[in-house]
Amino acid sequence: MTDQTLIILGATGDLAARLLLPGLGALLTAGHVPGLTLIGAATDDWDDARWRQRVHDSFGAHGARAAAQSAGEGTPESDTDPAASDVADRSRYVRTDVTSADDLRRLLDTVRGSVAIFFALPPAVTARACEALLEVDLPPGTRLVLEKPFGTGSEQAAELNRLIARLVPEEQVHRVDHFLGKSTVLNILGLRFANRIFEPVLDANHVESVDIVFDENLALEGRAGYYDKAGALADMIQSHLLQILALLTMEAPFTLAAAEFRDRKADVLRATRPWSDDPAECSLRARYTAGELDGRSLPSYADEPGVDESRGTETLAEIVLAVDTWRWAGVPFRLRSGKAVGDSRKEAVITFKRPPRVPDGLTGCDQPDRLRIGFGPDHVSIDFNINGPGDPFELDPVTIGADFGAGDLPPYGEVLRGVFADDPTLSVRADTAEQCWRIVEPITSAWRAGKVPLLEYPAGSAGPSLFLPSTR
């Protein structure tokens, strides 16, 4: 399709520079979306020249390089691919109050052809922008692209969904979760449903527990404006990690077409709940204090610029969930994410039950079998016990592994390709967005009421953990 326009609301923010524009640069470099027109819109007093410089910088430093490296070509000699450079040269900046119907109308009056509007905005501002768009005649086929978190709770998410439904049909709404980049989704589905080795034992009869962990050795990194209002649970667990849980627990779809694939995800999320009725037993929250991380001295989170200490925002969250389906009933799922953690871990770990009995005479079977699925880089490995060298009666733990095939685009490139191709497969559907909030709300309510204490951990440490056995 030609004559497509991408409008980025909140174009001067961190998200656009750090993730969205580099992903778009990779997409253009790979030859997708020829003839694209790019428009940035925000309240800042920028002009075309300053905006184009930001686009060129993002495309050159990240977008073209990411695409070339994915293709195994190394770093490109020139800063920007010609196709991406052409889009950057033609891009425009329009100073816009994104909550003003008059400003949005003037912005859209300049657009030709099919348009996608990307809301690179906080949830509350996104809602106000959508309300303003009710007074604007949107071009036919307009697609709305929304960033997580989708609302601030199940009620707010439902209100936002009802509002969006008044603007465009659901199939023209793309709720972005870049963890659902095509390669990650297909890697997990391929591992599960294209291999008879694994799928028959992925159930409550064989699995002891499942951990989905995203611990980062990054601290706040100047993102207080967003993060201090969200925290680890809303930023990572309620969105990204619940999507990974759905991929690990869903039943096999008969096709990867959007409707069937998203139905199967919705099925398991509807069956998901906190492990216990007492949030203090199945959740943990903490924030980092001053410490050393990778040779850097970090201040405590409460002393980071832009942080309001009185909010009590957590930088580490851990919750235990149950998936009440026939396959998974009784298996605890631990979802955990933390910032400024010394041991960076980004993986899902499936821990299997121990053998019913090991024959007398064999020793050393101390560790359970584990299937590990790593995120960034995408990797799969199996920990198990075999007869090691020396004494054949003594078992030793071994690990075998392999890398998944890398995708040809970075996650935001994959997301945008789906938008421009009118393919909502990687988008979070309206009902699913509400379910994800419903799952965590008993926990967030308890946190707000002070029923679960806010713990502390030194930056660079492993951080506190719940009762499930360690999978390190």
C-alpha positions as CSV (number, residue, x, y, z in Angstrom):
1,M,0.0,0.0,0.0
2,T,1.3,3.5,-0.9
3,D,0.5,6.9,0.4
4,Q,0.6,5.9,4.0
5,T,1.1,8.4,6.8
6,L,2.3,7.8,10.3
7,I,1.5,10.5,12.8
8,I,3.3,10.3,16.2
9,L,1.6,12.1,19.0
10,G,4.1,12.9,21.7
11,A,6.9,12.8,19.1
12,T,9.4,14.7,21.2
13,G,9.3,12.2,24.1
14,D,11.7,9.5,25.1
15,L,9.7,6.6,23.6
16,A,9.8,8.0,20.1
17,A,13.6,8.5,20.1
18,R,14.5,5.4,22.0
19,L,12.3,2.7,20.5
20,L,9.7,3.9,18.0
21,L,11.8,5.8,15.5
22,P,14.7,3.2,15.5
23,G,12.1,0.5,14.8
24,L,10.6,2.5,12.0
25,G,14.1,3.1,10.6
26,A,14.7,-0.7,10.5
27,L,11.4,-1.3,8.8
28,L,12.1,1.2,6.1
29,T,15.6,-0.1,5.6
30,A,14.2,-3.6,5.1
31,G,12.2,-2.2,2.2
32,H,8.8,-2.0,3.8
33,V,6.2,0.9,3.6
34,P,7.5,2.6,0.4
35,G,6.2,6.2,0.1
36,L,5.6,6.6,3.8
37,T,5.0,10.1,5.1
38,L,6.1,10.8,8.7
39,I,4.6,13.6,10.9
40,G,5.7,14.3,14.4
41,A,3.3,16.2,16.7
42,A,3.7,17.5,20.3
43,T,3.3,20.7,22.3
44,D,7.1,21.5,22.3
45,D,8.2,24.5,20.2
46,W,10.1,22.5,17.6
47,D,10.4,23.1,13.9
48,D,10.9,20.8,10.9
49,A,14.7,21.1,11.1
50,R,14.9,20.0,14.7
51,W,12.4,17.1,14.2
52,R,14.2,15.9,11.0
53,Q,17.5,15.9,12.9
54,R,15.9,13.7,15.6
55,V,14.5,11.3,13.0
56,H,17.9,11.1,11.2
57,D,19.7,10.5,14.4
58,S,17.3,7.7,15.4
59,F,17.3,6.1,12.0
60,G,21.1,6.4,11.5
61,A,22.3,5.3,14.9
62,H,19.8,2.5,15.5
63,G,17.4,1.7,12.8
64,A,19.6,1.0,9.9
65,R,22.2,-0.7,12.1
66,A,19.6,-3.0,13.7
67,A,18.3,-4.1,10.4
68,A,21.7,-4.8,9.0
69,Q,22.8,-6.7,12.0
70,S,19.7,-8.8,12.0
71,A,20.5,-9.7,8.4
72,G,24.1,-10.7,9.4
73,E,25.6,-7.8,7.5
74,G,27.4,-6.0,10.3
75,T,27.2,-2.3,10.8
76,P,26.4,-0.3,7.6
77,E,29.0,2.1,6.3
78,S,26.6,5.0,5.9
79,D,24.6,6.4,8.8
80,T,21.2,6.0,7.2
81,D,19.7,3.8,4.5
82,P,18.5,5.9,1.4
83,A,14.9,4.8,1.8
84,A,14.9,5.7,5.5
85,S,16.8,9.0,4.8
86,D,14.2,10.0,2.2
87,V,11.4,9.6,4.8
88,A,13.4,11.6,7.3
89,D,14.0,14.4,4.8
90,R,10.3,14.6,3.9
91,S,9.1,14.3,7.5
92,R,7.3,17.3,9.1
93,Y,6.7,18.5,12.6
94,V,3.4,20.1,13.6
95,R,3.1,21.8,17.0
96,T,0.0,20.4,18.4
97,D,-2.0,20.3,21.6
98,V,-3.0,16.6,21.3
99,T,-6.0,17.2,23.6
100,S,-7.4,19.9,21.4
101,A,-10.0,18.9,18.7
102,D,-9.1,22.0,16.7
103,D,-5.4,21.2,16.7
104,L,-6.0,17.6,15.8
105,R,-8.4,18.6,13.0
106,R,-5.7,20.9,11.5
107,L,-3.2,18.2,11.8
108,L,-5.3,15.6,10.0
109,D,-6.4,18.0,7.3
110,T,-2.8,17.9,6.0
111,V,-2.8,14.1,5.6
112,R,-3.3,12.2,2.4
113,G,-4.1,8.5,2.0
114,S,-4.2,6.0,4.8
115,V,-3.2,7.2,8.2
116,A,-1.9,5.5,11.4
117,I,-1.9,7.6,14.6
118,F,0.6,6.4,17.2
119,F,-0.1,7.6,20.7
120,A,3.3,7.9,22.3
121,L,1.7,9.4,25.4
122,P,0.9,8.6,29.0
123,P,-2.4,6.7,29.5
124,A,-4.3,9.7,30.8
125,V,-3.2,12.0,27.9
126,T,-4.1,9.2,25.4
127,A,-7.6,9.1,26.8
128,R,-8.0,12.9,26.5
129,A,-6.6,12.8,23.0
130,C,-9.1,10.1,22.0
131,E,-11.9,12.2,23.5
132,A,-10.8,15.1,21.4
133,L,-10.8,12.9,18.3
134,L,-14.5,12.3,18.7
135,E,-15.0,15.8,17.3
136,V,-12.8,15.1,14.3
137,D,-13.7,13.4,11.1
138,L,-11.1,10.7,10.8
139,P,-9.9,9.6,7.4
140,P,-11.4,6.3,6.2
141,G,-9.3,3.3,7.5
142,T,-7.5,5.3,10.2
143,R,-5.6,3.0,12.5
144,L,-5.0,3.9,16.2
145,V,-1.8,2.6,17.8
146,L,-1.7,2.8,21.6
147,E,1.2,2.2,24.0
148,K,0.9,0.2,27.2
149,P,-0.2,0.5,29.9
150,F,-3.8,0.5,28.5
151,G,-5.5,2.5,31.2
152,T,-4.7,2.3,34.8
153,G,-7.0,-0.4,35.9
154,S,-9.7,-2.7,34.5
155,E,-12.4,0.0,34.8
156,Q,-10.3,2.6,33.2
157,A,-9.2,0.2,30.4
158,A,-12.9,-0.7,29.7
159,E,-13.8,3.0,29.5
160,L,-10.9,3.6,27.1
161,N,-11.9,0.7,25.0
162,R,-15.5,2.0,24.8
163,L,-14.1,5.4,23.8
164,I,-11.9,3.9,21.1
165,A,-14.8,1.8,19.7
166,R,-16.6,5.1,19.0
167,L,-13.6,6.2,16.8
168,V,-12.7,3.1,14.8
169,P,-13.5,-0.7,14.6
170,E,-11.5,-3.0,16.9
171,E,-9.6,-4.5,13.9
172,Q,-8.2,-1.0,13.3
173,V,-6.9,-0.7,16.9
174,H,-3.3,-1.8,17.7
175,R,-2.4,-2.0,21.4
176,V,1.3,-2.2,21.3
177,D,3.2,-4.8,23.4
178,H,6.7,-5.0,21.8
179,F,7.4,-8.2,23.8
180,L,5.0,-9.7,21.2
181,G,7.5,-9.1,18.4
182,K,6.9,-11.7,15.8
183,S,10.2,-13.7,16.5
184,T,9.5,-14.1,20.2
185,V,5.9,-15.2,19.6
186,L,6.9,-17.7,16.9
187,N,9.8,-19.0,18.9
188,I,7.6,-20.0,21.8
189,L,4.9,-21.4,19.7
190,G,7.3,-23.3,17.5
191,L,9.1,-24.8,20.5
192,R,5.8,-25.9,22.1
193,F,3.6,-26.9,19.2
194,A,6.1,-28.1,16.5
195,N,8.0,-30.5,18.9
196,R,6.4,-33.6,20.3
197,I,9.2,-33.8,22.9
198,F,8.0,-30.9,24.9
199,E,4.3,-30.3,24.6
200,P,3.1,-33.6,26.2
201,V,5.0,-32.8,29.5
202,L,3.9,-29.2,29.7
203,D,1.1,-29.7,32.2
204,A,0.4,-30.0,35.9
205,N,1.3,-33.8,35.9
206,H,4.9,-33.0,35.1
207,V,5.6,-29.3,35.9
208,E,6.4,-28.2,39.4
209,S,6.5,-24.4,38.8
210,V,7.0,-21.8,36.2
211,D,9.1,-18.6,36.6
212,I,8.9,-15.7,34.1
213,V,11.6,-13.2,35.1
214,F,12.8,-9.9,33.7
215,D,15.4,-8.5,36.1
216,E,17.5,-5.7,34.6
217,N,20.8,-4.3,35.5
218,L,19.5,-0.9,34.4
219,A,18.3,1.7,37.0
220,L,15.8,4.5,36.3
221,E,17.9,5.9,33.5
222,G,16.1,9.3,33.5
223,R,12.6,7.9,33.0
224,A,11.0,9.1,36.2
225,G,8.3,11.1,34.4
226,Y,6.8,7.8,33.3
227,Y,8.1,5.2,35.6
228,D,7.4,6.8,38.9
229,K,3.7,6.8,38.0
230,A,3.7,3.2,36.8
231,G,6.2,1.1,38.8
232,A,7.5,-2.4,38.1
233,L,4.1,-4.2,38.2
234,A,2.3,-2.0,35.7
235,D,5.4,-1.4,33.5
236,M,6.4,-5.0,33.1
237,I,4.2,-7.6,34.8
238,Q,0.7,-6.5,34.0
239,S,1.6,-6.0,30.4
240,H,4.6,-7.9,29.0
241,L,5.0,-10.8,31.4
242,L,1.3,-11.7,31.4
243,Q,1.5,-11.9,27.6
244,I,4.5,-14.3,27.9
245,L,2.4,-16.3,30.4
246,A,-0.4,-16.6,27.9
247,L,2.0,-17.9,25.2
248,L,3.4,-20.5,27.6
249,T,0.0,-21.7,28.8
250,M,-2.4,-21.3,25.8
251,E,-3.8,-24.4,24.0
252,A,-2.6,-24.9,20.4
253,P,-4.3,-22.7,17.9
254,F,-5.3,-24.4,14.7
255,T,-3.9,-21.4,12.8
256,L,-1.9,-18.3,13.5
257,A,-4.5,-16.1,12.0
258,A,-5.2,-13.2,14.4
259,A,-8.7,-14.2,15.5
260,E,-7.8,-17.8,16.5
261,F,-4.5,-16.9,18.0
262,R,-5.9,-14.1,20.2
263,D,-8.8,-16.2,21.3
264,R,-6.5,-18.8,22.7
265,K,-4.5,-16.2,24.6
266,A,-7.8,-14.7,26.0
267,D,-8.9,-18.2,27.2
268,V,-6.0,-18.7,29.6
269,L,-5.9,-15.1,30.8
270,R,-9.6,-15.4,31.8
271,A,-8.6,-18.4,33.9
272,T,-5.7,-16.7,35.6
273,R,-5.9,-15.3,39.2
274,P,-3.6,-14.5,42.2
275,W,-2.3,-17.7,43.8
276,S,-3.8,-16.8,47.2
277,D,-6.6,-14.7,48.5
278,D,-4.1,-13.0,50.7
279,P,-1.9,-10.7,48.5
280,A,0.8,-10.6,51.3
281,E,1.3,-14.3,50.6
282,C,1.6,-14.1,46.8
283,S,3.1,-10.7,46.1
284,L,6.2,-8.8,46.9
285,R,7.2,-5.2,46.2
286,A,10.5,-3.4,46.8
287,R,12.6,-0.5,45.7
288,Y,16.3,-0.1,45.4
289,T,18.5,2.0,47.7
290,A,21.9,3.3,47.0
291,G,24.5,0.8,45.9
292,E,27.1,-0.3,43.3
293,L,26.0,-1.6,39.9
294,D,28.4,-2.6,37.2
295,G,31.1,-0.3,38.7
296,R,28.7,2.7,39.0
297,S,27.5,4.3,42.2
298,L,23.8,4.7,42.1
299,P,21.6,6.8,44.4
300,S,18.6,5.3,46.0
301,Y,15.5,5.4,43.8
302,A,13.8,7.9,46.2
303,D,16.7,10.3,45.5
304,E,16.6,9.9,41.7
305,P,15.7,13.2,39.8
306,G,11.9,13.5,39.2
307,V,10.9,10.8,41.8
308,D,8.1,11.6,44.3
309,E,9.1,9.5,47.3
310,S,5.6,9.7,48.8
311,R,4.2,7.6,45.9
312,G,6.0,4.6,47.2
313,T,6.7,3.4,43.7
314,E,8.2,-0.1,43.5
315,T,11.2,-0.9,41.3
316,L,10.9,-4.7,41.9
317,A,7.6,-6.6,41.9
318,E,7.0,-10.3,42.2
319,I,3.6,-12.0,42.1
320,V,2.5,-15.7,42.0
321,L,-0.5,-16.6,39.9
322,A,-2.6,-19.7,39.2
323,V,-3.9,-20.7,35.8
324,D,-7.1,-22.6,36.5
325,T,-7.3,-24.7,33.4
326,W,-7.3,-28.5,33.1
327,R,-3.7,-28.4,31.9
328,W,-2.3,-26.1,34.5
329,A,-4.4,-26.3,37.7
330,G,-2.1,-26.4,40.8
331,V,1.0,-25.1,39.1
332,P,2.4,-21.8,40.6
333,F,3.5,-19.2,38.1
334,R,5.9,-16.6,39.5
335,L,6.2,-13.3,37.5
336,R,9.0,-11.1,38.6
337,S,10.6,-7.9,37.3
338,G,13.2,-5.6,39.0
339,K,15.4,-2.7,38.1
340,A,19.0,-2.1,39.3
341,V,19.4,-5.9,40.0
342,G,22.9,-7.1,39.9
343,D,22.2,-10.4,38.2
344,S,20.4,-9.6,35.0
345,R,17.9,-12.4,34.1
346,K,15.4,-12.3,31.2
347,E,13.9,-15.8,30.9
348,A,11.0,-18.1,31.4
349,V,12.0,-21.2,33.4
350,I,9.8,-24.3,33.5
351,T,10.8,-26.5,36.5
352,F,9.8,-30.1,36.2
353,K,8.8,-32.4,39.1
354,R,11.4,-34.8,40.2
355,P,11.3,-38.4,39.1
356,P,8.9,-40.6,41.2
357,R,11.9,-42.6,42.3
358,V,15.6,-42.8,41.5
359,P,16.9,-46.4,41.7
360,D,19.1,-47.2,44.7
361,G,22.7,-46.9,43.8
362,L,22.4,-43.8,41.7
363,T,23.5,-40.6,43.5
364,G,23.8,-36.9,42.7
365,C,20.3,-36.3,41.3
366,D,20.1,-33.0,43.2
367,Q,18.6,-30.6,40.7
368,P,15.3,-30.9,38.9
369,D,15.1,-30.8,35.2
370,R,14.4,-27.3,33.8
371,L,13.5,-25.9,30.4
372,R,14.7,-22.3,30.0
373,I,13.5,-19.9,27.3
374,G,15.7,-16.7,27.2
375,F,14.6,-13.3,25.9
376,G,17.2,-11.1,24.4
377,P,19.0,-12.9,23.1
378,D,16.3,-15.5,22.4
379,H,17.7,-18.8,23.5
380,V,16.5,-22.2,24.7
381,S,18.3,-24.6,27.0
382,I,17.5,-27.7,29.1
383,D,19.0,-28.5,32.5
384,F,19.0,-32.2,33.3
385,N,21.0,-35.0,35.0
386,I,23.1,-37.7,33.3
387,N,25.8,-40.1,34.3
388,G,28.9,-38.0,34.3
389,P,32.6,-38.8,33.9
390,G,34.4,-40.9,36.5
391,D,32.0,-42.8,38.7
392,P,29.1,-44.0,36.5
393,F,26.8,-44.3,39.5
394,E,27.0,-40.6,40.2
395,L,24.7,-38.2,38.2
396,D,25.9,-34.8,37.1
397,P,23.8,-31.8,36.0
398,V,24.4,-30.7,32.4
399,T,22.9,-28.1,30.1
400,I,22.4,-28.2,26.4
401,G,21.1,-25.2,24.5
402,A,20.5,-23.5,21.2
403,D,19.8,-20.0,19.9
404,F,16.5,-19.2,18.2
405,G,16.6,-17.8,14.8
406,A,16.7,-14.0,15.0
407,G,13.9,-12.0,13.6
408,D,14.6,-9.8,10.6
409,L,13.3,-6.7,12.5
410,P,13.6,-5.3,16.0
411,P,10.4,-5.6,18.1
412,Y,9.0,-2.1,17.3
413,G,9.7,-2.7,13.6
414,E,7.6,-5.9,13.9
415,V,4.8,-4.0,15.6
416,L,4.8,-1.3,12.9
417,R,4.9,-3.8,10.1
418,G,1.7,-5.3,11.6
419,V,0.1,-1.8,11.7
420,F,0.9,-1.0,8.1
421,A,-0.2,-4.4,6.9
422,D,-3.5,-4.2,8.8
423,D,-2.5,-7.4,10.7
424,P,-3.6,-7.2,14.4
425,T,-2.0,-10.6,15.4
426,L,0.7,-9.0,17.5
427,S,-1.8,-6.5,19.0
428,V,-3.4,-6.9,22.4
429,R,-7.1,-7.2,22.0
430,A,-9.6,-5.0,24.0
431,D,-10.9,-7.8,26.2
432,T,-7.3,-9.1,26.9
433,A,-6.2,-5.6,28.0
434,E,-9.0,-5.6,30.6
435,Q,-8.3,-9.1,31.8
436,C,-4.6,-8.3,32.5
437,W,-5.7,-5.5,34.8
438,R,-8.4,-7.7,36.4
439,I,-5.7,-10.3,37.2
440,V,-3.5,-7.9,39.2
441,E,-6.0,-5.6,40.8
442,P,-6.4,-7.6,44.1
443,I,-2.7,-7.2,44.5
444,T,-2.5,-3.5,43.6
445,S,-5.4,-2.7,45.9
446,A,-3.7,-4.4,48.8
447,W,-0.5,-2.5,48.0
448,R,-2.3,0.8,48.0
449,A,-3.9,-0.1,51.3
450,G,-0.5,-0.8,52.8
451,K,-1.2,-4.5,53.4
452,V,2.0,-5.5,51.7
453,P,5.1,-3.7,52.9
454,L,7.5,-1.9,50.6
455,L,10.8,-3.6,51.0
456,E,14.2,-2.2,50.1
457,Y,17.3,-3.7,48.4
458,P,20.7,-2.2,47.6
459,A,21.2,-1.4,43.9
460,G,23.4,-4.2,42.4
461,S,22.1,-6.9,44.7
462,A,19.8,-9.8,43.8
463,G,16.9,-8.2,45.5
464,P,14.3,-9.9,47.7
465,S,12.3,-12.9,46.5
466,L,9.2,-14.9,47.3
467,F,8.9,-18.5,48.6
468,L,9.3,-20.4,45.3
469,P,12.7,-22.2,45.0
470,S,15.5,-20.4,43.2
471,T,15.9,-21.1,39.5
472,R,19.3,-19.4,39.1
